[in-house]
Amino acid sequence: MNAPRYVVLVKHALPILRAEVPARFWRLGADGELQATRIAKQLAKFHPCTLACSREPKAARTAELVAAELGMGLRVVDGLEEFDRPALPLLSAAEHARLNAQIFEEPSRVVLGSESAAHALARFSAGLEVALEATPASESLVVVTHGTVIALFVASKNPVDPFQLWKQLACPSFVVLRWPSFELTGVVEHVV
């Protein structure tokens, strides 16, 4: 199978945080929409590319705006969603980091929600494979997705600490992986 040269995993733009709504249903606000159009300019260097995204609204809208800026289509792929979390009160940055550290430290245990990190990684990896199979050999694959699954996937293929990588990934940001080795070649920590 011929394959793209790069896989670019993009963490979605900034959503509106709502404690009464599970994070998987959060949507972008005006700031997030502006960020999404700006990140498209950074991603243009990987064009031509195939653009795929998670079905979560914050990732799907980020991808829609990137697609519009780059004049291309987009494909929603099952499995690219974030680590499953229940509705939680809005947490401080320190408390959020503490809970996420447990997810990475104990990958086979369900820490939050209904899946372990190991399960989330397997689900995400399968979704990424589906997206890669639909990518022409002459193109890179750009996937708009989520921070925890990005960190889990990158760390499964590279000698990096997934928790430290997760902490680097702001909304929006992205990692660049060489295909087919998935070697990490770059991290763009924050796009303003």
C-alpha positions in Angstrom: 0.0 0.0 0.0 1.4 3.4 -0.9 1.0 6.0 1.8 1.2 9.6 2.6 4.5 11.2 3.6 3.2 12.8 6.9 0.5 12.3 9.4 -0.4 15.6 11.1 -2.5 15.2 14.3 -4.2 18.5 15.2 -5.7 19.3 18.6 -8.9 21.2 17.9 -9.3 24.9 18.5 -10.6 26.4 21.8 -14.1 25.3 22.8 -16.6 27.0 25.1 -16.2 25.2 28.4 -19.6 24.2 29.9 -19.6 22.2 33.1 -23.2 20.9 32.6 -22.3 19.4 29.2 -19.9 16.5 28.6 -16.7 17.7 26.9 -17.5 15.5 23.9 -20.4 17.9 23.1 -18.5 21.2 23.5 -18.5 23.6 20.6 -16.2 26.3 19.4 -16.8 29.9 20.3 -15.7 33.0 18.3 -12.1 32.7 19.6 -11.9 29.1 18.6 -13.3 29.8 15.2 -10.6 32.4 14.6 -7.9 30.0 15.8 -9.1 27.4 13.4 -8.8 29.7 10.4 -5.3 30.6 11.6 -4.1 27.1 12.1 -5.2 26.4 8.5 -2.4 28.7 7.3 0.1 26.6 9.3 -1.3 23.3 7.8 -1.2 24.7 4.2 2.4 23.5 4.0 1.1 19.9 4.1 -1.2 20.4 1.1 -2.2 18.4 -0.9 -3.5 16.4 1.9 -6.5 14.4 3.0 -8.4 16.0 5.9 -10.2 13.8 8.5 -11.7 14.6 11.9 -13.4 13.3 14.9 -17.2 13.6 15.1 -17.0 15.7 18.3 -18.3 19.2 17.5 -15.2 21.1 18.6 -13.0 19.0 16.3 -15.5 18.8 13.4 -16.0 22.6 13.4 -12.2 23.2 13.6 -11.8 20.8 10.6 -14.7 22.5 8.7 -13.0 25.9 9.0 -9.6 24.4 8.0 -11.2 22.7 5.0 -12.9 26.0 3.9 -9.6 27.9 4.2 -7.7 25.3 2.2 -10.5 24.7 -0.3 -10.7 21.0 0.3 -13.1 18.3 1.4 -13.2 16.7 4.8 -14.1 13.2 6.1 -15.5 12.4 9.6 -14.0 9.1 10.8 -15.3 7.1 13.7 -12.8 6.3 16.4 -10.9 9.6 16.3 -12.8 11.0 19.3 -11.2 12.0 22.6 -10.8 9.8 25.6 -14.3 9.4 27.0 -15.1 11.6 29.9 -18.3 12.3 31.8 -19.7 15.8 32.5 -17.5 17.2 35.2 -17.4 20.5 37.1 -15.0 22.8 35.4 -11.6 21.9 37.0 -8.6 24.1 37.7 -5.7 23.5 35.4 -3.8 21.7 38.2 -6.8 19.4 39.0 -7.3 18.6 35.3 -3.6 17.8 34.9 -3.7 15.6 38.0 -6.6 13.5 36.6 -4.9 13.2 33.2 -1.7 12.1 34.8 -3.6 9.1 36.2 -4.9 8.3 32.8 -1.3 8.1 31.4 0.2 6.4 34.5 -2.4 3.6 34.6 -3.3 3.0 31.0 -5.2 -0.3 31.6 -7.4 1.2 34.4 -10.6 3.2 33.8 -9.8 6.5 35.5 -12.6 8.7 34.2 -15.6 7.9 31.9 -16.0 4.5 30.5 -12.7 3.6 28.8 -9.1 3.1 29.8 -6.2 4.8 28.1 -5.4 1.5 26.5 -8.9 1.2 25.0 -8.9 4.8 23.8 -5.5 4.2 22.1 -6.7 1.1 20.4 -9.9 2.8 19.2 -8.0 5.9 18.0 -5.4 3.7 16.2 -8.1 1.8 14.4 -9.8 5.1 13.3 -6.5 6.5 12.1 -5.8 3.3 10.1 -9.2 3.8 8.4 -8.3 7.4 7.6 -4.9 6.4 6.2 -6.4 3.7 4.0 -8.6 6.5 2.4 -5.6 8.8 1.8 -4.0 8.9 -1.7 -0.3 7.9 -1.8 0.7 11.3 -2.9 -0.9 13.1 0.0 -0.3 13.7 3.7 -3.0 13.0 6.2 -4.2 15.8 8.5 -6.5 14.7 11.3 -8.3 17.2 13.6 -8.7 15.4 16.9 -8.0 15.7 20.6 -5.1 16.1 23.0 -5.2 13.0 25.1 -5.5 10.5 22.2 -2.8 12.4 20.3 -0.4 12.0 23.3 -1.3 8.4 23.7 -0.8 7.6 20.0 2.5 9.5 19.7 3.9 8.0 22.8 3.0 4.5 21.6 5.2 5.1 18.5 8.0 7.3 20.0 10.1 7.5 23.2 8.2 10.4 24.6 6.3 10.9 27.9 2.6 11.1 26.9 1.7 13.2 29.9 4.4 15.8 29.1 3.3 15.9 25.5 -0.3 16.3 26.5 0.7 19.3 28.6 2.4 20.8 25.6 -0.7 20.6 23.4 -2.7 23.8 23.7 -5.9 24.5 21.7 -5.0 24.5 18.8 -1.7 22.8 18.3 -0.4 19.9 16.2 2.3 17.1 15.9 3.9 16.0 12.7 4.7 12.3 12.2 6.7 10.8 9.3 4.8 8.0 7.6 4.9 4.9 7.8 7.2 4.9 10.8 5.1 7.5 12.8 8.4 9.0 13.9 7.7 12.3 15.6 9.3 15.1 13.6 7.8 18.2 15.2 5.4 19.7 17.7 3.7 23.0 17.2 2.6 23.8 20.7 0.2 26.7 20.1 -1.1 28.5 17.1 -2.3 32.0 17.9 
